[in-house]
Amino acid sequence: MGSFSVWHWLIVLAILLLLFGRGKIPELMGDVAKGIKNFKTGMAEADSGAVSPPADRHTEEKP
């Protein structure tokens, strides 16, 4: 019940490549990176107070 050997990791890697294909894994990692970047940007905007409040829905229209 020790740690996995190199052969175990190679088999896992081969299965992942068969399931996702060669081009799919970098695409998924790029999407994860974009999500993290957007999250950090959103947190920075929230900290700086740059987020504008939503527009008031109850404004009266002038005739």
KEGU-19150 format. One record per atom (N, C-alpha, C, O): x, y, z; residue number from 1; chain; residue in one letter. Coordinates in nm, 4 decimals. Layout:
X	Y	Z	NUM	A	a $
...
***
This chain:
0.0818	-0.1202	0.0000	1	A	m $
0.0000	0.0000	0.0000	1	A	m $
0.0856	0.1258	0.0000	1	A	m $
0.0473	0.2268	0.0590	1	A	m $
0.1998	0.1207	-0.0648	2	A	g $
0.2897	0.2356	-0.0709	2	A	g $
0.2466	0.3322	-0.1800	2	A	g $
0.1339	0.3268	-0.2291	2	A	g $
0.3369	0.4188	-0.2163	3	A	s $
0.3074	0.5167	-0.3204	3	A	s $
0.3103	0.4495	-0.4574	3	A	s $
0.3596	0.3378	-0.4733	3	A	s $
0.2567	0.5200	-0.5541	4	A	f $
0.2525	0.4666	-0.6896	4	A	f $
0.3904	0.4721	-0.7535	4	A	f $
0.4676	0.5649	-0.7294	4	A	f $
0.4200	0.3729	-0.8343	5	A	s $
0.5481	0.3721	-0.9039	5	A	s $
0.5354	0.4492	-1.0352	5	A	s $
0.4275	0.4968	-1.0705	5	A	s $
0.6451	0.4603	-1.1052	6	A	v $
0.6471	0.5310	-1.2328	6	A	v $
0.5544	0.4617	-1.3329	6	A	v $
0.4872	0.5285	-1.4115	6	A	v $
0.5506	0.3307	-1.3304	7	A	w $
0.4659	0.2564	-1.4243	7	A	w $
0.3180	0.2857	-1.4021	7	A	w $
0.2415	0.2951	-1.4981	7	A	w $
0.2778	0.3001	-1.2778	8	A	h $
0.1377	0.3349	-1.2506	8	A	h $
0.1032	0.4710	-1.3114	8	A	h $
-0.0021	0.4865	-1.3733	8	A	h $
0.1912	0.5685	-1.2940	9	A	w $
0.1654	0.7019	-1.3473	9	A	w $
0.1655	0.7020	-1.5001	9	A	w $
0.0880	0.7752	-1.5616	9	A	w $
0.2505	0.6218	-1.5613	10	A	l $
0.2500	0.6126	-1.7082	10	A	l $
0.1204	0.5522	-1.7598	10	A	l $
0.0686	0.5954	-1.8628	10	A	l $
0.0682	0.4540	-1.6903	11	A	i $
-0.0592	0.3935	-1.7307	11	A	i $
-0.1722	0.4941	-1.7149	11	A	i $
-0.2580	0.5045	-1.8025	11	A	i $
-0.1737	0.5679	-1.6050	12	A	v $
-0.2769	0.6707	-1.5846	12	A	v $
-0.2681	0.7770	-1.6937	12	A	v $
-0.3704	0.8196	-1.7473	12	A	v $
-0.1467	0.8197	-1.7266	13	A	l $
-0.1274	0.9188	-1.8321	13	A	l $
-0.1767	0.8667	-1.9670	13	A	l $
-0.2395	0.9407	-2.0426	13	A	l $
-0.1489	0.7406	-1.9976	14	A	a $
-0.1941	0.6811	-2.1234	14	A	a $
-0.3467	0.6764	-2.1290	14	A	a $
-0.4053	0.7034	-2.2339	14	A	a $
-0.4105	0.6431	-2.0194	15	A	i $
-0.5576	0.6384	-2.0165	15	A	i $
-0.6155	0.7779	-2.0355	15	A	i $
-0.7133	0.7952	-2.1083	15	A	i $
-0.5554	0.8783	-1.9699	16	A	l $
-0.6042	1.0158	-1.9871	16	A	l $
-0.5894	1.0633	-2.1313	16	A	l $
-0.6778	1.1306	-2.1844	16	A	l $
-0.4775	1.0283	-2.1944	17	A	l $
-0.4590	1.0669	-2.3344	17	A	l $
-0.5592	0.9970	-2.4251	17	A	l $
-0.6061	1.0559	-2.5225	17	A	l $
-0.5923	0.8723	-2.3943	18	A	l $
-0.6921	0.8015	-2.4746	18	A	l $
-0.8304	0.8630	-2.4569	18	A	l $
-0.9061	0.8740	-2.5533	18	A	l $
-0.8634	0.9028	-2.3358	19	A	l $
-0.9960	0.9595	-2.3103	19	A	l $
-1.0119	1.0992	-2.3679	19	A	l $
-1.1133	1.1294	-2.4308	19	A	l $
-0.9133	1.1836	-2.3472	20	A	f $
-0.9269	1.3241	-2.3852	20	A	f $
-0.8583	1.3599	-2.5153	20	A	f $
-0.8893	1.4640	-2.5731	20	A	f $
-0.7685	1.2800	-2.5626	21	A	g $
-0.6963	1.3129	-2.6849	21	A	g $
-0.5829	1.4090	-2.6587	21	A	g $
-0.5742	1.4688	-2.5515	21	A	g $
-0.4955	1.4236	-2.7574	22	A	r $
-0.3777	1.5087	-2.7389	22	A	r $
-0.4126	1.6558	-2.7303	22	A	r $
-0.3528	1.7282	-2.6507	22	A	r $
-0.5073	1.7018	-2.8097	23	A	g $
-0.5362	1.8446	-2.8147	23	A	g $
-0.6330	1.8924	-2.7088	23	A	g $
-0.6419	2.0125	-2.6831	23	A	g $
-0.7051	1.8019	-2.6474	24	A	k $
-0.8091	1.8422	-2.5539	24	A	k $
-0.7532	1.8864	-2.4189	24	A	k $
-0.8072	1.9782	-2.3573	24	A	k $
-0.6464	1.8228	-2.3720	25	A	i $
-0.5922	1.8551	-2.2404	25	A	i $
-0.5367	1.9982	-2.2358	25	A	i $
-0.5678	2.0700	-2.1408	25	A	i $
-0.4566	2.0433	-2.3329	26	A	p $
-0.4115	2.1833	-2.3281	26	A	p $
-0.5274	2.2823	-2.3380	26	A	p $
-0.5230	2.3896	-2.2779	26	A	p $
-0.6300	2.2466	-2.4129	27	A	e $
-0.7475	2.3334	-2.4241	27	A	e $
-0.8175	2.3459	-2.2891	27	A	e $
-0.8585	2.4553	-2.2504	27	A	e $
-0.8313	2.2348	-2.2175	28	A	l $
-0.8933	2.2383	-2.0853	28	A	l $
-0.8100	2.3205	-1.9871	28	A	l $
-0.8649	2.3971	-1.9078	28	A	l $
-0.6790	2.3050	-1.9923	29	A	m $
-0.5923	2.3797	-1.9015	29	A	m $
-0.5956	2.5291	-1.9343	29	A	m $
-0.5859	2.6123	-1.8441	29	A	m $
-0.6092	2.5635	-2.0621	30	A	g $
-0.6215	2.7039	-2.1000	30	A	g $
-0.7508	2.7636	-2.0477	30	A	g $
-0.7525	2.8785	-2.0037	30	A	g $
-0.8596	2.6866	-2.0519	31	A	d $
-0.9864	2.7334	-1.9978	31	A	d $
-0.9785	2.7536	-1.8469	31	A	d $
-1.0346	2.8495	-1.7938	31	A	d $
-0.9096	2.6643	-1.7784	32	A	v $
-0.8915	2.6783	-1.6333	32	A	v $
-0.8117	2.8048	-1.6035	32	A	v $
-0.8448	2.8789	-1.5110	32	A	v $
-0.7072	2.8295	-1.6813	33	A	a $
-0.6253	2.9488	-1.6605	33	A	a $
-0.7059	3.0764	-1.6842	33	A	a $
-0.6911	3.1735	-1.6099	33	A	a $
-0.7908	3.0770	-1.7866	34	A	k $
-0.8758	3.1939	-1.8128	34	A	k $
-0.9736	3.2164	-1.6984	34	A	k $
-0.9991	3.3303	-1.6592	34	A	k $
-1.0280	3.1083	-1.6452	35	A	g $
-1.1206	3.1204	-1.5334	35	A	g $
-1.0532	3.1781	-1.4101	35	A	g $
-1.1109	3.2623	-1.3413	35	A	g $
-0.9315	3.1334	-1.3816	36	A	i $
-0.8578	3.1861	-1.2671	36	A	i $
-0.8265	3.3342	-1.2876	36	A	i $
-0.8370	3.4142	-1.1946	36	A	i $
-0.7879	3.3698	-1.4104	37	A	k $
-0.7559	3.5096	-1.4402	37	A	k $
-0.8791	3.5982	-1.4239	37	A	k $
-0.8696	3.7072	-1.3676	37	A	k $
-0.9949	3.5524	-1.4727	38	A	n $
-1.1181	3.6294	-1.4574	38	A	n $
-1.1573	3.6424	-1.3109	38	A	n $
-1.2061	3.7472	-1.2685	38	A	n $
-1.1362	3.5366	-1.2334	39	A	f $
-1.1670	3.5410	-1.0914	39	A	f $
-1.0802	3.6443	-1.0203	39	A	f $
-1.1302	3.7222	-0.9392	39	A	f $
-0.9497	3.6451	-1.0505	40	A	k $
-0.8597	3.7412	-0.9881	40	A	k $
-0.8968	3.8835	-1.0270	40	A	k $
-0.8919	3.9738	-0.9435	40	A	k $
-0.9341	3.9044	-1.1530	41	A	t $
-0.9749	4.0371	-1.1986	41	A	t $
-1.1003	4.0826	-1.1247	41	A	t $
-1.1098	4.1977	-1.0820	41	A	t $
-1.1955	3.9921	-1.1101	42	A	g $
-1.3182	4.0251	-1.0377	42	A	g $
-1.2930	4.0570	-0.8922	42	A	g $
-1.3546	4.1480	-0.8367	42	A	g $
-1.2030	3.9829	-0.8298	43	A	m $
-1.1705	4.0097	-0.6897	43	A	m $
-1.0999	4.1441	-0.6757	43	A	m $
-1.1229	4.2161	-0.5786	43	A	m $
-1.0141	4.1785	-0.7717	44	A	a $
-0.9440	4.3068	-0.7670	44	A	a $
-1.0424	4.4220	-0.7845	44	A	a $
-1.0288	4.5254	-0.7191	44	A	a $
-1.1407	4.4053	-0.8715	45	A	e $
-1.2417	4.5090	-0.8913	45	A	e $
-1.3276	4.5247	-0.7672	45	A	e $
-1.3638	4.6367	-0.7311	45	A	e $
-1.3609	4.4145	-0.7013	46	A	a $
-1.4427	4.4217	-0.5809	46	A	a $
-1.3668	4.4903	-0.4680	46	A	a $
-1.4255	4.5657	-0.3904	46	A	a $
-1.2375	4.4645	-0.4587	47	A	d $
-1.1569	4.5263	-0.3539	47	A	d $
-1.1394	4.6759	-0.3765	47	A	d $
-1.1371	4.7533	-0.2808	47	A	d $
-1.1272	4.7170	-0.5020	48	A	s $
-1.1029	4.8584	-0.5299	48	A	s $
-1.2321	4.9400	-0.5313	48	A	s $
-1.2269	5.0630	-0.5332	48	A	s $
-1.3461	4.8746	-0.5302	49	A	g $
-1.4727	4.9468	-0.5322	49	A	g $
-1.5092	4.9967	-0.6697	49	A	g $
-1.5949	5.0841	-0.6822	49	A	g $
-1.4474	4.9442	-0.7728	50	A	a $
-1.4720	4.9896	-0.9091	50	A	a $
-1.6024	4.9334	-0.9649	50	A	a $
-1.6473	4.9750	-1.0717	50	A	a $
-1.6621	4.8411	-0.8946	51	A	v $
-1.7860	4.7808	-0.9437	51	A	v $
-1.8983	4.8803	-0.9219	51	A	v $
-1.9220	4.9234	-0.8091	51	A	v $
-1.9673	4.9171	-1.0282	52	A	s $
-2.0755	5.0136	-1.0178	52	A	s $
-2.2024	4.9441	-0.9691	52	A	s $
-2.2263	4.8283	-1.0031	52	A	s $
-2.2837	5.0136	-0.8900	53	A	p $
-2.4082	4.9532	-0.8424	53	A	p $
-2.5053	4.9360	-0.9584	53	A	p $
-2.4975	5.0088	-1.0574	53	A	p $
-2.5955	4.8415	-0.9470	54	A	p $
-2.6918	4.8209	-1.0555	54	A	p $
-2.7832	4.9419	-1.0702	54	A	p $
-2.8089	5.0143	-0.9741	54	A	p $
-2.8312	4.9619	-1.1910	55	A	a $
-2.9193	5.0754	-1.2191	55	A	a $
-3.0516	5.0580	-1.1455	55	A	a $
-3.0996	4.9464	-1.1261	55	A	a $
-3.1095	5.1708	-1.1051	56	A	d $
-3.2372	5.1684	-1.0328	56	A	d $
-3.3491	5.1371	-1.1310	56	A	d $
-3.3623	5.2033	-1.2339	56	A	d $
-3.4281	5.0380	-1.0998	57	A	r $
-3.5367	4.9964	-1.1908	57	A	r $
-3.6618	5.0833	-1.1741	57	A	r $
-3.7479	5.0876	-1.2620	57	A	r $
-3.6699	5.1499	-1.0639	58	A	h $
-3.7946	5.2215	-1.0331	58	A	h $
-3.7875	5.3693	-1.0689	58	A	h $
-3.8450	5.4526	-0.9989	58	A	h $
-3.7197	5.4018	-1.1739	59	A	t $
-3.7165	5.5404	-1.2176	59	A	t $
-3.8414	5.5694	-1.2991	59	A	t $
-3.8902	5.4855	-1.3747	59	A	t $
-3.8906	5.6885	-1.2815	60	A	e $
-4.0130	5.7277	-1.3530	60	A	e $
-3.9758	5.7846	-1.4883	60	A	e $
-3.8775	5.8575	-1.5016	60	A	e $
-4.0550	5.7507	-1.5882	61	A	e $
-4.0316	5.8038	-1.7220	61	A	e $
-4.0998	5.9400	-1.7334	61	A	e $
-4.2117	5.9583	-1.6855	61	A	e $
-4.0327	6.0339	-1.7963	62	A	k $
-4.0909	6.1650	-1.8171	62	A	k $
-4.1673	6.1635	-1.9485	62	A	k $
-4.1178	6.1122	-2.0489	62	A	k $
-4.2887	6.2199	-1.9482	63	A	p $
-4.3714	6.2208	-2.0720	63	A	p $
-4.3210	6.3170	-2.1755	63	A	p $
-4.3797	6.3283	-2.2831	63	A	p $
***
